[in-house]
């Protein structure tokens, strides 16, 4: 058994992704980016900046492999940050606040799954609707302002000391790696994982073969929501407030990271390692643009172009495989 199977190892695809990383470093080097872009501290900073999108992309990987999509994740991150802050302000207990934030995400994931399965609404429309619902609830719960609870231990999860050893990473980065192992295990060593690939590859055939498609979809969207809730808890820790306006557009970054990492919008393809690399690429591009002093509109153009290129490559791969 391939030792990399836990991460959905595809030698050709992963080599291409690492080659893409190398190309990004080369391009910024040729453009004259400051040398601090290449040092260890900046790499750690990029890893920290990857955490929110990376954890969200782990959940999105499950959804995209099954042939679905979730546009509500950015709004649910904001709602989870608000509910975490409200719970902590009321109880001053992280053992209460953290589960509340995660369950908020899982609850919205469950709602998405039920809308898709019971009402047979296509995932794009169902989650587009819950995107607005979650953002509205976040604003109502926070009374359209930030929620300012007492300082908590969560504020240290996203910080690191400069000049440390390579393995001295913030707890949030290790949490992301641990969750990646969990998702890899689910995908490649459990019945749910096999069903996920089967549904994404050919849903009618999977149903005829006895796969409980409806139950699996609800479970997958709930899991994705739980991962989104974790991102919401971490963004609360990073900002130290619950902000109903945070993570606007973050769903596009999360979907893009999954697609850049080899996930197919047609379903049936995707990997944990690829999604993490995709999330890192997104953060690395932003870091390089900032080091170059490029304005935000230029950064958006660069990121948008990368997303279009990734989807175009995905479509090209599918055309070639179908010939």
N, C-alpha and C positions, 0 to 999 in steps of 0.2 A: 504494500500500500504506500502511495506517495506520501512522504512525510509532510508535504505542504498542502495536502488535501483539505485540512481543516480550514484553510483560507480560500478554498476554491482555486487552487493553483492551476494556472494555464500558462505554461512557459512562454509561448509566443506573445500573449497579451501582456504579461507582467514585464517581460523584457522591453516591450514597446513602451510601457508606462514609465519604467525607469529611464529609458532612452529619452522620453519626453521631459522628465525631470532634468536630465543632463543637458538637454537642449535649452531649457529655460535658463539654467545657470550660465550656459555659454552665451546666449543672447544678451543677458544682462551684463556679462563680463565685457563683451564687445561694445556694448553701449556705454561702458564706463561707469558702472554702478560702483558706489563706495565699497571699499574692501570689507567694511563691517557686515555687508550682506552675506559674506561667505564664512563668517566665524561661527563658533559653536553656540555662543549666546544667542545669536540671531536665529539659528536653527531651532533652539529651544523655544524662543519666542514664537516662531512660526508654528511649532507644534502646539503651543498653548492656544494660539489663535485658531488652530484646526479643531480643537476639542468640540465646540458647540456644533459645528457643521458635521464633524466626523461622527459623533454619536448619533445625530439625526440621520446621517447617511446610512448607518448600520441598520436602523429601522426601515429606511426607505429601500434598502437593498432587498429586504424580504418582500416588500410590496411590489417592486418593479420586477423581480424574478417571477412573481405570481401573475404578472401581466397587468397590474394595477398602477395607480399613482395616487399620491396624497398631497394636495395643494394647501392643506390647512396647517401644516406643521409650523410655519412661522408664527401664525396667530396663536397656536396652542402653546408654543414656547413662551409667548408673552403672557398668556393666561396662567400657565403653570408658575411663572415667576411671581405673578401677583398673588395667586392662592398660597404659594409658599411663604411670601412675605406677610400676608394677612394671618396665616396660621402661626407664624413665628412671633408676630407682634402680640397675638392674643395669649400664647402659651409660653413663649420664650423657651421652647423645647424643640430641638432639631429632630428628635425621635418622632415628633408629631408633624412638624412642618414638612420635612423631606418626603414622607409617604403621601402627604396631601398633594404636594406638587406632582409626584410621579403618578398618583391615581387620577389626578386631573387630566393628564395626558392620556393615560390608559382609557379613561372614560370617554374622551372624545374619539379615540381610536375605535372603541367599541361602537359608538354612535355611527361613525363612518362605515364600519363593516355592516351594521344592521341596515343602514340606508341602502347600501349597495346590494345586499343579499335579499332583503325582504321587499323593498320597493323596486328593485331592479333598475336603479339609477346608475348610469355609467359613472365610474370613479371620478372622472374629471369634473363632472357637474356636481356630484354629491359633495366632494371635498372643496370645490370652489364655493359652494354654499356654506359649508361649515367653517371655511376660512373667515367669512364675514361674521358668522355667529360667534366664533371664539374671540375675535377681536372686539366685538361689541360687548360681550360678557366681561372681558378683561377691563374695558373702560368703565363699565357700570360698577364692577366689584371694587375698582380702585377709585371710583368717583372722579374719573378723568384726571387723575393726578398720580404722582408716584407714591407708593406705599413705603414709608420709612420706619422699619422696625429697628430694634437695637442691633448692634454689631454682633455677628455670629462667627463660629469657627469656619463656616463655609467660605468666608472671604479669603482664606489662605489656600484654597484648593487650586486657584488659578495663578499663583505667584511662584516665582523661583528666584534663587540667588545666582547672580552672575558670577562667572568664574569657577563654577563647580565642575565636578566630573561629568562625563557624558551621560551616566546613568542617573544622575541627580536631577530628576524631572519632577514637576509638580504632581500632586496626587491625582489631579483631574486627567493628566495624560495617561498615567497608569490605569486609571479607571476606564478610559477609552480603550486601551489595549485589552483589559480584562473583558469588557463587553464585546470586543471583537472576537475574542476566543469563544465566548458564549454563543454568539450568532453563528460563527463558523461551525461549532459543534451542532447547533440546531439544524443547520442547512445540510450537513454531510453525515451526520450520525444518528439522526432521528427520523421517525416516520413522517413528522410534520415537514421536515426538510425535503424528503423525497416527494411528498405530495405537492410542496410549493413549486418545485421544478416541473412536475407533471402538469399542474394547472396552468402554469405560464407557457409551457410548450404547446399544449393542446387541451384546452378546457373540456370540450365535448367528449374527447376520448378519455380523459381522466375521469369524467363523471360516469361514462359507460363501464370503466374498469373498477368502479366501486369507491372511488375517492370521494369522501364527504366534502365536496367543494365549498358548500355554504359555511360549514363549521370552520373549515380551514381559513377561509377569507376573513371571517369575523375574528378568529384568533390572530391572524397576521396583522390586521389593522390595529387590533388591541395592543399587540407587541410593539408595533411601530409607534403608537401613541405613548406607550410607557417609555420608550427611548426618547421621544420628544419631551416627555415630562422630565426626564433626567437632565436634558439640555436646559430646560426652563429653570430647574433648581440650580444648575451651575451658573447660568447667566445671572440669577439673583445673587449668588455668592460673589460673582465678579463685580457686579454693579453695586452690591449691598442694598439695593432697593428693588421693589417690585414695580416694573415699568410696563404699562399697558401699550406703549407705543414702540417697544423694542422689537427687534427681529423682523421688521418690515422687509419683505423680499427675501427673507432667509430661506423660504421654501425653494426658491429658484436655485440658490447656492447648493442646497442639499440634493436636489434632483440632479443638478449639473455635476456635482461631485460623483454621484452614483453612475451617471452616464459616462463621464470621462474615465471612470474606473472600469468600464467594460460592461456595465449593465445595459441591457437592451430594452428600449421602450416597447418593443414588441413582445417582451416577456420571455421567460425560459433561460435567461443568461444574466450573470452577475456574480460578483465575488466580494468577500469581506476585504481582502487585501487590496483589491482594485478600488473599492470605495474609499478606503483610508488614503490610498495614494492620490485619488482624485481630490479628496478634501484638502490634502497637503498641497497639491498643485495650486488649488484656488487660493490658499493662504499665501503661498510662496509668490504668486503673481502679484498679489496686493502688496506684499512686503517689498518686492522689487520696485513696483511703481512708486511707493512712498519714498524709498531710498533715492529714486531718480528725481523726486520732487515733482512728479507729474500730477496735475490737478485731477480731482475726482471724476470729471466727465471722461478723461482719457482712460482712467482705470476701468470705468464701466464699459468703454468701447473694447478694451483689451479682453476683459472677462467675457463679454458677450460674444466676441469673435471666437474665443476658445470653445465656448459652449456650442456655437453653430458648427464649428469644425468637428467637435466630438460627435455630434448627432449625425453629421454628414458621413463620417467614417463608419458609424454604426449602420447607417442605411446602405452604404457601399458593401459592407461585409455581408449583409443579408441578401443583397442582390446577387452577389457572387455565390453564396451558399445555395441559393435557389436555382441557379443555372445548371 
